[in-house]
Structure formats: C-alpha cells, structure tokens
Amino acid sequence: MPGKAKKAFLLRASPEVMAAVERLAAAELRSVNAQVEVLLREALGARGRSPRHAPPTDRPGPPDQGA
C-alpha cells in the first residue's frame, strides 16, 4: 500500500502473547508488526467488520500439516 499513511499506536501485551506473535510471524515470514495487522484483519473479518479496501494478505500461511 505505497502512499497510504499508517497510524502508529502503542500496544501493551503480555510477554506470553508477544512471544506467540513473534513465533507466528517468524513461521509466516512476516515482521511482528505485519503479523499483528494480519491478526487484527482476521479477527475483524471473523466478526463481520472487515475494513474497507482490505488487500489480501501478501503471503499465504504455512501449508496444512494434514489431519
């Protein structure tokens, strides 16, 4: 999204939550910041509150491990 300003904000989260987000970001080859945005978009979508003009995520998640 070149040219579009992003809003910065302070996030306070427990060390356990941040460690989990960091592991997920590393597994999906994203920065922690990008991973938080993906998680927020997914949570908004699950609640029917997707932001307008939300671009699809640029990287797929990890492949299915089989069930």
C-alpha positions in Angstrom: 0.0 0.0 0.0 2.5 2.6 -1.0 1.4 6.2 -0.4 -1.1 5.3 2.3 -0.3 6.5 5.8 -0.5 4.1 8.6 -1.5 5.0 12.1 1.0 4.2 14.8 -0.1 3.2 18.3 1.3 1.8 21.5 0.4 -1.8 22.2 0.8 -3.3 25.6 0.6 -7.1 25.6 1.8 -9.8 28.0 5.2 -11.4 27.3 3.5 -14.7 26.6 1.2 -13.1 23.9 4.1 -11.3 22.3 6.3 -14.4 22.2 3.4 -16.3 20.5 3.0 -13.5 17.9 6.8 -13.4 17.3 6.9 -17.2 16.7 3.9 -17.0 14.3 5.5 -14.0 12.5 8.7 -15.9 12.1 6.9 -19.0 10.8 5.0 -17.0 8.3 8.0 -14.9 7.2 6.4 -11.6 8.4 7.5 -8.8 10.7 5.8 -8.7 14.1 4.1 -5.5 13.0 2.8 -7.1 9.8 1.7 -10.2 11.8 -0.3 -8.1 14.3 -2.1 -6.4 11.4 -2.9 -9.7 9.8 -4.3 -11.0 13.1 -6.4 -7.8 13.5 -7.7 -8.1 10.0 -8.6 -11.8 10.5 -10.3 -11.0 13.8 -12.3 -8.2 12.3 -13.3 -10.4 9.4 -14.5 -13.1 11.7 -16.7 -10.5 13.4 -18.0 -9.2 10.1 -16.2 -5.9 10.5 -13.6 -6.1 7.7 -12.0 -2.7 6.9 -12.9 -1.2 3.5 -10.4 -1.9 0.7 -8.6 -4.5 2.7 -5.9 -6.0 0.5 -5.5 -9.8 0.7 -2.5 -10.9 2.7 0.6 -10.9 0.6 1.9 -14.3 1.9 0.0 -17.5 2.5 0.1 -19.1 5.8 2.0 -22.3 6.4 0.9 -25.4 4.4 -1.6 -27.7 6.0 0.1 -30.4 8.1 -2.6 -32.9 7.4 -5.2 -34.1 9.8 
